[in-house]
């Protein structure tokens, strides 16, 4: 089971906006992850244009992984 300590929901209509929002979310989560040094970042594609970015104890610190549902 993945424990999520912080989660950002991202909904977009264009690829350019998606890239910008994902990058912003990852940068923000990286700052939070540095506080504990125990969580990585999990990006989840729920459907086209709908993603979440979250800290996860199932992803090693310093890593970002993508999950597609």
CORDA-V771259 format. One record per helix or strand of 2 or more residues. SS is the DSSP state (H for helix, E for strand). FROM is the first residue (numbers start at 0). LEN is the number of residues. Records with the same first field share a line. If there is no record, write none. Layout:
BEGIN
SS: FROM-LEN, FROM-LEN
END
This chain:
BEGIN
E: 3-8, 39-8, 49-7, 63-5
H: 14-22
END
